[in-house]
C-alpha cells in the first residue's frame, strides 16, 4: 500500500516520501536551498511549504525563469493545494500594469517570472513585505544582475522575517557561485538530496546514458581543411603580435582575451590594435563556423552563412568575402549532408518512438532546430515540433509565451511526438512520457547537463543519448561536463563541512505536526523508512602491494681486467650496514643510500600536479591591486578560473590569502625601482606585511643597468632579507604560478578548517565526559582523583617540561626526567647541582649549566 500524505491544505493523492518530508522540515524551519536531482519531486516539497504557509496573513509567491514553467506550476498547484483556484494566479508581462495590481490584491498564491515581480515592486504596484513565503524555482539563476537575484535582494531588504525556499537540481560548480546564490537569497540552511541516498532508492527510475562517438568522414574533412588553414594563419599572426595566447587549441576565452588586448592597444594609441581587432573579429566568426561544421553539420553551417548575408554589418560582409568562406557558401550549398550526426538522430528518434514513446532532441543552435524539423517531417510516424525561446534575431523568430505553453500541451497530448528544443527547454519541462532524450552535442555546464538529462526518467525508465564528434570540441565539452558535475557535489559537501552558512538550530520536532502519513505522525514514518531502507556500506579494504626483491646476477665482461671493479661492485646492501652516519662518504662502495626521501618528494610533487590540474580546479578569490587593472595579469587569472577583486593594496600587488602576499615586477619596473632605491624599501615592507611574502620578477633581460647590479640586489633580497624571489619568463607563467599557489592555499585552508573543527569537537566531548565523571564521583563520595584532574595535572606537567626544554642544553626527554624529580618549578629551584647530577640522563655539564642559569 502506497503511503499517502495528508494536510488540511493539501488535496488527496500526494504520495508520502521520507526524503521529501526531511527537506520540508528544513524549508519550513528557515530559508533553505534545496538541491535535489531532477525527477525526485522538488515540486512536492514546495507544495508542503505552501500548505504550511497558507494560514498566514501574507501571500505566497513562486517565481520561475520561464513563462512555460510558471504556467505549469500554477496548473499543478491548483490540482494539489486545497484552496479556491481563483486565489492561485499567474502574473506575466503581457498583462497591463493596472490589471496586474488588481490581480495581486485578490490573490493568495502568485506564480510569476522574477522580472515581473521585481518591476512591479520597483514601481510600487506591489509590496514585497506582504510576502510570507517566496519560492524560487531553478534558483541557480540568482546570481549577478539576473532579475531573480535582484528580487532576492529587494525581498530581504523589505521584509525582516523573509522566508525563502530556493530549489534547484544544480546550483553550480564553483563555491563562489553557490555562495552568491546563498547570499542573494538569504539562505540559512542547505539541504542536499543525492540519487545515492538510501531513502531515495525506491523512487529512482532507470536512466541509461549512451555515448555515441562518431568519426568525421574524409569528405567533411576536405571541406573543413581550407578554413582550418585560414584559422591557423590568422591565429599565428595574432600570436606573433602578442594579442593571442599560444595554447593547444583556440578557445572562445582566448579570443575574448585577444579582443581585450586589442582594445587596450587602441586605447594606448598603438595602431597595431586596429588591424588586430579586425583579424580577431574574423577569427571569432571563423571559430564559430568551424564549430558548426565539426559538431552540427554542413547544412547548419550553410544556414549560418546564409543568414549572415542579410546582415548590414561591414565586418560580417568582409568575413563572407574571405576566399575559403565564399567558396564554401558557393560550392557546397547544395551538397548532401556528410556529417554522421543527423542520420543517427533520425535512427534514434525512430527507436524512441516505438511503443507510443516521445523524444526530446536538445541542441545549441536554432539553425539545427530548423534543419531537424525539415528532416524529421519527411519521416513517417514522426510528428516534430520546435520549442525555442522568445527572443527573435533577424529571420529567426522566437516563440511567445502562449505558443510555448500550447506547444508543451500538444507534446503531452501526443499531437507531436518529437520536441526539438534549445536551452529554453532544459528547465522544468514536466513531460512524464519523454522516454528518450537526445543531446545533439554535450554541454560544458554541469547545470545544463543535469537539466537536460533530467527531462527523461522522471516518472518511468528512460534513456539519454549523447552524440560526440571525435577530435572536435564535443570531446572537450563532454569531459568538462562530467568533471564539473562531480565537482558540484564536492563543492556542496565542502560548504557543509566548512560551515559557510549561518549557524542554525536543527528543525523542531513539531514542525510537521499538521502533516500525517496514513493517519500517523510524520516523524514515525521517517524513522520507519530510514530503518527499512538502510543499506550497510562495505568497509573499503586497503590492498597491500608486495614488492618482490629480484636479485640480478651480473656477469662481468670477458675483456675486463681482474682488478677493475664494475659499477655493480659499488652497490652494497644497506640493510646489512649498521652505520647510521648518513654523511659518511661512499667512495669505498660499502654504503648505498636509500632514496625514500627522493621518492616521497616525487610523490608529493605528483600529487600537487594532479591537485592543481584543471580537472580539480577549485574556485578561489584573488585580490589584485587596482594599479594592475591595465595589465594582462587579471584577465589571465580569470582564464584559469579564478574570481578577481580589484582593490587598493597598501603593500604588494597580489594577495592570495592573509598568509600570502606577492609583489610582481616586470624587468622595466625592477630596473626603475633599483635605480630610484624603491626596491629595498618595498622589499622590507613586503617582508613585514605577511607571513609568506614573495617577489616575482618577470625576466631580467635589460640593457639599462649592469647585470651585476640586478643580481646583487636579488642576492640582498633573498640572502640578507630572507624574501623568496621567483623568476618567470612572461606574464603567462606568472599567472600560471599564482593560479597554482591560490589553489594550493585554498586546499590548505580547507584542511586546517576541517581539522580544527574536528579537534574542537573532540576536545569538547572529552572535556564534558571527564567533567561529568568527576562530578559523579564527588556526588558518590569517592575520593579518587578524577580524569579531569589528571588531565589538568598532565597539562601542567607538559607545560613545565616545555618550559625547561627551552633552556640551553636541555632537551624534551631530559626535561621530563628533571620535572619527574622536581615536581614543579619551585622544586627545581631548590635542587642543588649535585642533586641535578644524580638524575638519570643529566650530565654534570648539563647540571652545572642549568644550576648556573637558575641561580646565576
C-alpha positions in Angstrom: 0.0 0.0 0.0 1.4 3.4 -1.0 1.7 5.7 2.0 -0.3 9.0 1.4 0.4 12.4 2.8 -2.5 14.4 4.3 -2.7 18.0 5.5 -5.7 20.3 5.8 -4.4 22.4 2.9 -3.3 19.6 0.7 -5.6 17.7 -1.7 -5.7 13.9 -1.7 -3.3 12.0 -3.9 0.1 13.3 -2.7 2.5 10.3 -2.1 4.5 10.4 1.2 8.2 10.1 0.7 10.6 10.3 3.6 13.3 12.3 1.8 10.8 14.9 0.7 9.5 15.3 4.3 13.0 15.8 5.6 13.5 18.5 3.0 10.2 20.1 4.0 11.3 20.2 7.6 14.2 22.3 6.7 12.2 24.5 4.3 9.6 25.3 6.9 12.2 26.0 9.7 14.1 28.7 7.8 15.3 30.0 4.4 16.6 26.9 2.6 18.5 26.0 -0.5 17.1 22.6 -1.7 19.3 20.7 -4.0 17.5 17.6 -5.4 18.1 15.7 -8.6 15.5 16.3 -11.4 12.6 13.9 -11.3 12.6 13.3 -7.5 9.9 15.8 -6.7 11.2 19.2 -5.6 7.7 20.5 -6.5 6.1 18.3 -3.8 8.4 19.9 -1.2 7.2 23.3 -2.5 3.5 22.2 -2.1 4.2 21.2 1.6 5.8 24.6 2.2 2.8 26.4 0.6 0.3 24.4 2.6 2.1 25.2 5.9 2.3 29.0 5.0 -1.4 29.3 3.9 -2.6 30.1 7.4 -0.5 33.3 7.4 -2.0 36.7 6.5 0.5 37.3 3.7 0.9 36.0 0.2 2.9 33.1 -1.2 4.9 33.9 -4.3 6.6 31.4 -6.6 9.0 32.7 -9.3 10.4 30.6 -12.2 12.7 31.6 -15.0 10.3 30.8 -17.9 6.7 31.5 -18.6 6.1 27.9 -19.6 7.3 26.8 -16.2 5.2 29.4 -14.4 2.1 28.2 -16.2 2.9 24.6 -15.4 3.5 25.3 -11.7 0.2 27.2 -11.5 -1.7 24.3 -13.1 -0.2 21.7 -10.7 -0.8 24.0 -7.6 -4.5 24.2 -8.4 -4.6 20.4 -8.5 -2.8 19.7 -5.2 -3.3 22.8 -3.0 -6.6 22.8 -1.1 -7.7 26.4 -1.8 -10.1 28.3 -4.0 -8.5 28.0 -7.5 -9.3 31.7 -8.1 -6.8 32.5 -5.4 -4.0 31.0 -7.4 -3.0 33.4 -10.2 -0.2 34.0 -12.7 1.4 37.4 -13.5 3.0 37.9 -16.8 4.4 40.9 -18.7 1.6 40.6 -21.2 -0.9 41.8 -18.5 -1.3 45.6 -18.2 0.3 47.1 -15.1 -3.1 48.2 -13.7 -4.6 44.8 -14.2 -1.6 43.1 -12.5 -2.0 45.3 -9.4 -5.7 44.2 -9.1 -4.7 40.5 -9.7 -2.1 40.8 -7.0 -4.5 42.3 -4.5 -7.1 39.5 -4.9 -4.6 36.5 -4.9 -3.2 34.3 -2.2 -0.7 32.3 -4.3 1.0 34.2 -7.1 3.1 32.5 -9.8 5.3 34.7 -12.0 8.6 35.3 -13.6 11.0 37.1 -11.4 11.4 40.2 -13.6 7.6 40.9 -13.4 7.6 40.8 -9.5 10.8 42.9 -9.5 9.5 45.6 -11.8 6.1 45.8 -10.1 7.9 46.1 -6.7 10.1 48.9 -8.0 7.1 50.8 -9.4 5.2 50.5 -6.1 2.4 48.4 -7.5 3.1 45.6 -5.0 4.6 45.4 -1.5 7.2 42.7 -1.0 6.8 43.0 2.7 3.4 41.3 2.3 5.0 38.1 1.1 5.1 35.3 3.8 6.9 32.8 1.6 8.9 33.3 -1.6 9.6 30.1 -3.5 12.4 30.4 -6.1 12.4 27.6 -8.7 15.6 26.9 -10.7 17.4 29.0 -8.1 20.8 28.7 -9.7 19.9 31.8 -11.8 20.1 34.0 -8.7 23.5 35.5 -9.5 24.9 38.7 -11.0 22.4 41.0 -12.5 19.7 38.4 -13.1 16.2 39.5 -12.1 15.9 36.5 -9.7 19.0 37.7 -7.7 17.7 41.3 -7.7 14.3 40.2 -6.4 16.1 38.3 -3.6 18.0 41.5 -2.6 14.8 43.5 -2.6 12.7 41.0 -0.6 15.4 40.6 2.0 15.6 44.4 2.4 11.8 44.8 2.5 10.9 42.0 4.9 12.8 41.4 8.2 11.1 38.0 8.5 11.8 36.9 5.0 11.3 33.2 4.3 12.7 31.7 1.1 12.6 28.2 -0.4 15.1 28.0 -3.2 15.0 24.8 -5.3 17.4 23.6 -8.0 18.9 20.4 -9.3 22.3 22.0 -9.9 23.3 25.2 -8.0 26.7 25.5 -9.7 30.2 24.0 -9.7 32.3 26.7 -8.0 31.9 27.6 -4.4 31.8 31.3 -5.2 28.8 30.7 -7.5 26.9 28.7 -4.8 27.8 31.2 -2.1 26.5 34.0 -4.2 23.1 32.2 -4.6 23.1 31.7 -0.8 23.9 35.3 -0.1 21.5 36.9 -2.6 18.6 34.7 -1.4 19.4 35.0 2.4 19.8 31.2 2.7 20.3 29.8 6.2 20.1 26.1 5.5 21.5 23.8 2.8 19.7 20.5 2.1 21.2 18.2 -0.4 19.5 15.0 -1.7 21.5 12.7 -3.8 20.5 9.7 -6.0 22.7 7.5 -3.9 20.8 8.2 -0.6 19.1 5.3 1.0 15.7 7.0 1.3 15.7 7.8 -2.5 16.4 4.3 -3.9 12.7 3.1 -4.2 11.9 6.1 -6.3 14.9 6.2 -8.7 13.9 5.4 -12.3 16.5 3.8 -14.5 18.3 6.2 -16.8 20.5 4.6 -19.4 23.1 7.1 -20.7 24.7 6.1 -24.0 27.5 8.0 -25.6 27.8 7.8 -29.4 31.3 8.7 -30.6 31.3 9.4 -34.3 34.2 9.9 -36.7 34.2 12.9 -39.0 34.2 11.5 -42.6 37.0 12.3 -45.0 34.8 14.4 -47.4 33.8 16.6 -44.5 37.5 17.0 -43.5 38.2 18.1 -47.1 35.5 20.8 -46.7 36.9 21.9 -43.4 40.6 21.9 -44.3 40.8 25.3 -46.1 39.0 27.0 -43.2 41.3 25.4 -40.7 44.4 26.6 -42.7 42.9 30.2 -42.6 42.3 29.9 -38.9 45.9 28.8 -38.3 47.3 31.7 -40.4 45.2 34.3 -38.6 45.9 32.9 -35.1 49.6 32.7 -35.8 49.7 36.3 -36.9 47.9 37.4 -33.7 50.2 35.2 -31.5 53.3 36.8 -33.0 51.8 40.2 -32.5 51.3 39.4 -28.8 47.4 39.6 -28.8 46.5 35.9 -28.8 47.8 33.5 -26.1 49.5 30.4 -27.6 47.8 27.3 -26.4 46.9 23.8 -27.6 43.7 24.9 -29.3 41.9 28.1 -29.9 39.1 28.7 -27.4 36.4 31.4 -27.1 38.0 32.6 -23.9 41.4 33.1 -25.6 39.6 35.1 -28.4 37.9 37.3 -25.8 41.2 37.9 -24.1 42.8 38.8 -27.5 39.9 41.3 -28.1 40.6 42.9 -24.7 44.3 43.2 -25.5 43.5 44.8 -28.9 41.1 47.3 -27.2 43.8 48.2 -24.7 46.3 48.7 -27.5 43.9 51.0 -29.3 43.4 52.9 -26.0 47.2 53.4 -25.8 47.4 54.8 -29.3 49.0 51.6 -30.7 47.9 51.5 -34.4 48.5 47.7 -34.5 45.4 47.4 -32.4 43.1 48.3 -35.2 44.4 45.6 -37.6 44.4 43.1 -34.7 40.7 44.0 -33.9 39.7 43.2 -37.5 41.5 40.0 -37.5 40.1 38.9 -34.2 36.6 39.6 -35.4 37.2 37.4 -38.4 38.8 34.7 -36.2 35.7 34.8 -33.9 33.3 34.2 -36.8 35.6 31.6 -38.3 35.9 29.8 -35.0 32.0 29.7 -34.8 31.8 28.4 -38.4 34.3 25.6 -37.7 32.4 24.6 -34.6 29.2 24.3 -36.6 30.9 22.2 -39.3 32.6 20.0 -36.6 29.6 19.5 -34.3 26.4 20.4 -36.1 27.0 19.6 -39.8 27.3 21.2 -43.2 23.6 22.2 -43.5 23.7 24.1 -40.2 26.9 25.9 -41.2 25.3 26.9 -44.6 22.2 28.3 -42.8 24.5 30.3 -40.6 26.3 31.9 -43.6 23.0 32.4 -45.5 21.6 34.4 -42.6 24.9 36.4 -42.3 24.4 37.5 -46.0 21.4 39.6 -45.0 23.3 41.5 -42.2 24.3 45.0 -43.0 27.4 44.9 -40.8 30.6 45.7 -42.7 32.6 43.3 -40.6 30.3 40.4 -41.5 30.5 41.2 -45.2 34.3 41.3 -45.1 34.3 37.9 -43.4 32.0 36.4 -46.1 34.3 37.7 -48.8 37.3 35.7 -47.5 38.1 33.1 -50.3 37.6 29.9 -48.2 34.3 31.1 -46.7 33.0 32.4 -50.1 34.0 29.1 -51.7 32.2 27.1 -49.0 29.0 29.1 -49.5 29.1 28.9 -53.3 30.2 25.3 -53.9 28.8 23.3 -51.0 25.4 24.8 -50.7 23.5 22.0 -52.4 25.8 19.2 -51.2 24.3 16.2 -49.3 24.9 16.4 -45.6 28.2 14.5 -44.9 28.0 14.7 -41.1 27.0 11.4 -39.4 25.0 13.1 -36.6 21.7 13.9 -38.4 21.3 10.3 -39.8 22.0 8.9 -36.3 19.4 11.2 -34.8 16.8 10.0 -37.2 17.6 6.4 -36.3 17.4 7.1 -32.5 14.2 9.1 -32.9 12.5 6.1 -34.6 13.7 3.8 -31.9 12.5 6.1 -29.2 9.0 6.4 -30.7 8.4 2.7 -30.6 5.6 1.8 -28.3 4.0 5.3 -28.5 7.0 6.9 -26.9 8.1 10.5 -27.0 11.5 12.0 -27.7 13.2 15.3 -26.9 16.1 16.5 -29.0 18.3 19.2 -27.5 20.7 21.3 -29.5 22.6 24.6 -29.0 21.6 26.3 -32.2 18.2 27.3 -33.8 19.7 26.6 -37.2 20.0 22.9 -36.2 16.4 23.0 -34.8 15.1 24.3 -38.2 17.3 21.7 -40.0 15.8 18.8 -38.0 12.2 20.0 -38.5 12.8 19.7 -42.2 14.5 16.2 -41.9 12.1 14.7 -39.4 9.0 16.0 -41.1 9.8 13.7 -44.1 9.8 10.6 -41.9 6.6 8.6 -41.4 5.1 8.4 -37.9 7.3 11.3 -36.8 5.5 14.5 -35.8 8.2 17.0 -34.9 7.7 20.4 -33.2 10.1 23.0 -32.1 10.5 24.7 -28.7 12.7 27.8 -28.6 12.9 31.0 -26.6 11.0 34.2 -27.0 13.8 36.3 -28.4 13.9 36.9 -32.2 17.0 37.6 -34.2 16.9 38.5 -37.8 14.8 36.0 -39.7 14.7 33.6 -36.7 11.5 34.3 -34.8 11.1 33.3 -31.2 8.0 31.7 -29.6 5.7 33.8 -27.5 4.6 32.6 -24.1 1.2 31.3 -25.3 2.9 29.5 -28.1 5.4 27.8 -25.7 2.6 26.7 -23.4 0.5 25.4 -26.3 3.4 23.5 -27.8 4.1 21.8 -24.4 0.4 20.8 -24.3 0.5 19.4 -27.8 3.6 17.4 -26.8 1.9 16.0 -23.7 -1.3 15.1 -25.6 0.6 13.3 -28.4 -0.2 15.8 -31.2 3.5 16.0 -31.7 5.8 13.2 -30.5 9.3 14.7 -31.1 10.2 18.0 -29.4 13.3 19.7 -30.9 14.4 22.2 -28.2 17.1 24.7 -27.5 18.3 25.6 -24.0 14.9 27.1 -23.1 13.5 23.5 -22.8 16.2 22.4 -20.3 14.5 23.6 -17.2 11.2 22.5 -15.7 9.6 20.5 -18.5 7.4 18.0 -16.8 6.9 15.5 -19.6 6.2 12.1 -18.0 6.2 10.3 -21.3 9.5 11.7 -22.6 11.1 8.2 -22.9 14.2 9.3 -24.7 16.4 12.4 -24.7 19.0 13.0 -27.4 21.7 15.6 -26.8 22.9 16.6 -30.2 26.1 17.9 -28.6 27.4 17.8 -25.0 27.2 21.0 -22.9 30.1 22.2 -20.7 27.9 23.4 -17.8 27.1 20.9 -15.1 23.8 22.8 -14.6 22.7 22.4 -18.2 23.9 18.8 -18.4 21.9 17.8 -15.4 18.9 19.7 -16.5 18.9 18.2 -20.0 19.3 14.6 -18.7 16.5 15.3 -16.2 13.9 15.7 -19.0 13.7 11.9 -19.1 13.2 9.1 -16.5 11.1 11.5 -14.4 8.3 9.1 -13.8 9.4 5.9 -15.6 12.5 4.5 -17.1 14.1 6.4 -20.0 17.4 6.7 -21.9 19.7 9.5 -22.8 21.9 9.6 -25.9 24.9 11.9 -26.2 26.3 12.5 -29.6 30.1 13.2 -29.7 32.1 14.0 -32.8 35.6 12.7 -32.3 38.5 15.1 -32.5 36.2 18.1 -32.1 35.0 20.5 -29.3 32.5 17.8 -28.4 35.2 15.7 -26.7 36.5 18.5 -24.6 33.0 19.6 -23.6 31.9 16.1 -22.6 34.9 15.7 -20.4 34.3 19.1 -18.8 30.6 18.3 -18.2 31.4 15.1 -16.3 34.1 16.7 -14.2 32.0 19.7 -13.4 29.1 17.6 -12.2 31.3 15.7 -9.9 32.9 19.0 -8.7 29.4 20.4 -8.0 28.7 17.7 -5.3 32.2 18.1 -3.9 31.6 21.8 -3.6 28.3 21.3 -1.7 30.0 18.8 0.6 32.8 21.2 1.2 30.4 24.1 2.0 28.5 21.9 4.5 31.8 20.7 6.2 33.2 24.2 6.4 30.0 25.7 8.0 29.9 28.5 5.5 26.2 29.1 6.3 24.9 30.8 9.4 24.6 28.6 12.5 21.0 27.5 12.9 19.5 25.0 15.3 18.0 21.8 13.8 14.3 21.9 12.9 12.0 21.5 15.8 10.2 18.1 16.2 6.8 19.6 15.8 7.5 21.4 12.6 5.4 18.9 10.6 2.8 18.4 13.3 -0.1 19.1 10.9 1.1 16.6 8.3 0.0 13.0 8.6 1.0 9.8 6.8 -1.9 7.3 6.7 -3.1 9.0 9.9 0.2 8.7 11.8 2.7 11.4 12.6 5.4 12.1 10.1 8.4 11.6 12.4 7.4 8.0 13.0 7.1 7.4 9.2 10.5 8.9 8.5 12.1 6.8 11.2 10.5 3.6 9.9 11.6 4.4 6.3 15.2 5.0 7.5 15.2 1.6 9.1 13.5 -0.1 6.2 15.8 1.4 3.5 19.1 1.3 5.4 21.9 -0.2 3.3 25.1 -1.2 5.0 28.1 0.1 3.2 31.1 -2.3 2.9 34.2 -1.0 4.5 36.9 -0.4 1.9 39.8 -2.9 2.3 43.2 -1.5 1.7 45.1 -3.5 -0.8 48.6 -4.3 0.1 51.1 -4.5 -2.7 54.1 -6.6 -2.0 57.2 -5.7 -3.9 59.3 -8.7 -4.7 63.1 -8.2 -4.5 64.7 -9.7 -7.5 68.4 -10.2 -7.4 70.1 -9.8 -10.6 73.2 -11.7 -11.2 75.7 -9.7 -13.2 78.2 -11.4 -15.3 81.4 -9.3 -15.9 82.5 -8.9 -19.5 85.3 -11.3 -20.5 87.6 -8.4 -21.6 87.6 -6.6 -18.2 90.9 -6.8 -16.1 90.6 -8.8 -12.9 91.4 -5.9 -10.6 88.9 -3.5 -12.2 85.7 -3.0 -10.4 82.3 -2.6 -12.2 79.6 -0.2 -11.1 77.7 -3.1 -9.6 80.5 -3.7 -7.2 79.8 -0.3 -5.6 76.2 -1.1 -4.8 76.5 -2.5 -1.2 73.5 -3.8 0.7 72.4 -1.1 3.0 70.3 -3.4 5.2 73.4 -5.1 6.4 75.1 -1.9 7.2 74.8 -0.8 10.8 76.5 2.6 10.4 73.8 5.3 10.7 76.1 8.2 9.7 74.4 9.1 6.5 77.0 11.8 5.8 79.9 9.3 5.6 81.5 9.2 2.1 80.5 6.3 -0.1 83.6 6.2 -2.3 84.6 2.8 -0.8 81.5 1.2 -2.2 80.2 -0.1 1.1 77.1 2.1 1.5 74.3 2.9 -0.9 71.8 5.4 0.5 68.1 4.9 0.5 66.1 7.0 -2.0 63.0 7.1 0.2 63.2 10.9 0.6 63.5 11.4 -3.1 60.6 9.1 -3.7 58.4 10.9 -1.2 59.3 14.3 -2.7 58.5 13.0 -6.2 55.1 11.6 -5.0 54.3 14.9 -3.3 55.2 16.8 -6.4 53.0 14.4 -8.5 50.1 14.9 -6.1 50.5 18.7 -6.4 50.4 18.4 -10.2 47.2 16.3 -10.1 45.6 18.5 -7.5 46.3 21.7 -9.4 45.2 20.3 -12.8 42.1 21.7 -14.5 40.1 18.7 -13.5 40.4 19.6 -9.8 40.1 23.3 -10.2 38.7 24.9 -7.1 37.1 28.3 -7.0 39.3 30.9 -5.4 39.2 34.6 -5.0 42.4 36.5 -5.7 42.8 40.2 -4.7 44.8 42.2 -7.3 45.9 45.8 -6.8 43.9 48.3 -8.8 47.1 49.5 -10.5 47.4 46.1 -12.2 44.0 46.6 -13.9 45.5 47.6 -17.2 47.9 44.7 -17.3 47.1 41.3 -18.7 47.5 39.5 -15.4 43.9 39.8 -14.1 42.5 38.5 -17.4 44.9 35.6 -17.5 43.9 34.7 -13.9 40.3 34.7 -15.0 41.2 32.3 -17.8 42.5 30.0 -15.1 39.0 30.1 -13.4 39.6 32.5 -10.6 37.5 35.3 -9.4 39.4 38.6 -9.3 38.8 41.5 -6.9 40.5 44.8 -7.8 41.3 46.6 -4.6 43.8 49.2 -3.3 46.6 47.3 -1.6 49.0 49.3 0.5 51.7 46.7 0.1 52.2 44.2 -2.7 50.3 43.6 -6.0 48.5 40.3 -5.4 47.0 38.9 -2.2 46.1 35.2 -2.3 45.2 34.9 1.4 46.0 36.5 4.7 49.3 34.5 4.6 50.5 35.0 1.1 51.3 38.5 -0.4 53.1 38.8 -3.7 55.0 41.8 -5.3 55.2 41.5 -9.1 57.8 43.3 -11.1 58.5 43.3 -14.8 62.1 43.8 -16.0 61.4 47.5 -16.6 59.8 48.0 -13.2 62.6 46.2 -11.5 65.2 48.4 -13.1 63.3 51.6 -12.2 62.8 50.6 -8.6 66.5 49.6 -8.4 67.6 53.0 -9.8 65.5 55.2 -7.6 66.0 53.0 -4.5 62.4 51.9 -4.1 63.3 48.2 -4.3 64.9 47.9 -0.9 62.1 49.8 0.8 59.4 47.8 -1.0 61.1 44.5 -0.1 61.3 45.4 3.6 57.6 46.4 3.7 56.6 43.3 1.8 58.6 41.1 4.3 56.9 42.7 7.2 53.4 42.7 5.8 52.6 38.9 5.5 53.9 35.6 6.9 54.5 34.3 3.4 55.7 37.1 1.2 57.0 36.5 -2.3 58.7 38.7 -5.0 58.0 37.6 -8.6 60.4 39.0 -11.3 59.3 38.6 -14.9 62.6 38.4 -16.9 65.9 40.0 -16.2 66.7 40.9 -19.8 67.6 44.6 -19.8 70.4 46.9 -21.0 69.6 49.8 -18.8 71.8 48.7 -15.9 74.7 46.3 -15.5 73.5 42.7 -14.8 75.7 42.5 -11.7 73.7 45.3 -10.1 70.5 43.4 -10.7 71.9 40.1 -9.4 73.4 42.0 -6.4 70.0 43.4 -5.5 68.4 39.9 -5.8 71.1 38.4 -3.6 70.4 41.0 -0.9 66.7 40.4 -1.1 67.0 36.6 -0.9 70.0 36.1 1.4 70.1 39.1 3.7 66.4 39.9 3.9 65.2 36.3 3.5 62.5 37.2 1.0 61.8 34.5 -1.6 62.2 35.5 -5.2 60.7 33.7 -8.2 61.8 34.3 -11.7 59.3 33.9 -14.5 59.7 34.4 -18.2 56.4 36.0 -19.1 53.0 37.2 -17.6 51.5 33.8 -18.7 54.0 32.0 -16.5 53.3 34.4 -13.6 49.6 33.9 -13.9 50.0 30.1 -14.0 52.2 30.1 -10.9 49.8 32.4 -9.0 46.8 30.2 -10.0 48.5 27.0 -8.7 49.6 28.8 -5.5 46.0 30.0 -4.9 44.5 26.5 -5.4 47.0 25.0 -3.1 46.4 27.7 -0.4 42.6 27.1 -0.7 43.1 23.4 -0.1 45.4 24.1 2.9 42.8 26.4 4.4 40.1 23.8 3.9 42.1 21.1 5.6 43.0 23.5 8.5 39.4 24.5 9.0 38.1 20.9 8.9 40.9 19.6 11.2 40.4 22.5 13.7 36.7 21.8 13.7 37.2 18.1 14.3 39.8 18.7 17.1 37.5 21.2 18.7 34.6 18.8 18.7 36.7 16.0 20.1 38.1 18.2 22.8 34.7 19.4 23.9 33.3 15.9 24.1 36.3 14.7 26.1 36.1 17.7 28.5 32.3 17.2 29.0 32.8 13.4 29.6 35.6 14.0 32.1 33.7 16.7 34.0 30.6 14.5 34.2 32.6 11.6 35.6 34.3 13.8 38.2 31.0 15.4 39.3 29.5 11.9 39.7 32.5 10.8 41.8 32.0 13.8 44.1 28.3 13.1 44.4 29.0 9.4 45.2 31.5 10.4 47.9 34.5 8.9 46.1 37.9 10.4 46.9 39.7 9.0 43.9 41.3 11.5 41.6 39.1 12.2 38.6 40.0 12.1 34.9 39.7 15.9 34.6 42.0 16.5 37.5 44.5 14.0 36.0 44.3 15.8 32.6 44.9 19.1 34.3 48.0 17.7 36.1 49.2 16.2 32.8 48.8 19.5 31.0 50.6 21.5 33.8 53.4 19.0 33.7 53.6 19.1 29.9 53.8 22.9 30.0 56.6 22.8 32.6 58.5 20.3 30.6 58.2 22.5 27.5 59.5 25.5 29.6 62.5 23.6 30.9 63.2 22.1 27.4 63.7 25.7 26.1 66.7 26.2 28.5 70.2 25.9 26.9 71.5 22.3 26.6 68.2 20.7 27.8 66.0 18.6 25.5 62.5 17.3 26.0 63.5 13.9 27.2 65.9 15.4 29.8 63.3 18.0 30.9 60.8 15.2 31.6 63.3 13.3 33.9 64.1 16.6 35.7 60.5 17.5 36.3 59.6 14.0 37.4 62.1 14.5 40.3 61.5 18.2 40.9 57.6 18.0 40.6 57.3 21.8 40.0 59.4 24.9 39.2 59.8 25.7 42.9 61.2 22.2 43.5 63.6 22.6 40.6 65.0 25.8 42.1 65.7 24.0 45.4 67.7 21.3 43.8 71.5 21.6 44.2 74.0 21.0 41.4 74.9 17.6 42.9 71.2 16.6 43.1 70.7 17.5 39.5 73.7 15.3 38.5 72.1 12.4 40.3 69.0 12.5 38.0 69.3 9.8 35.3 70.2 11.2 31.9 71.5 14.5 33.2 75.2 15.0 32.7 77.5 17.1 35.0 77.8 19.7 32.3 74.0 20.0 31.9 73.6 20.1 35.7 76.2 22.8 36.1 74.8 25.0 33.2 71.2 24.5 34.5 72.1 25.4 38.1 74.1 28.5 36.9 71.1 29.6 34.7 68.7 29.3 37.6 70.9 30.8 40.4 73.4 32.9 38.5 
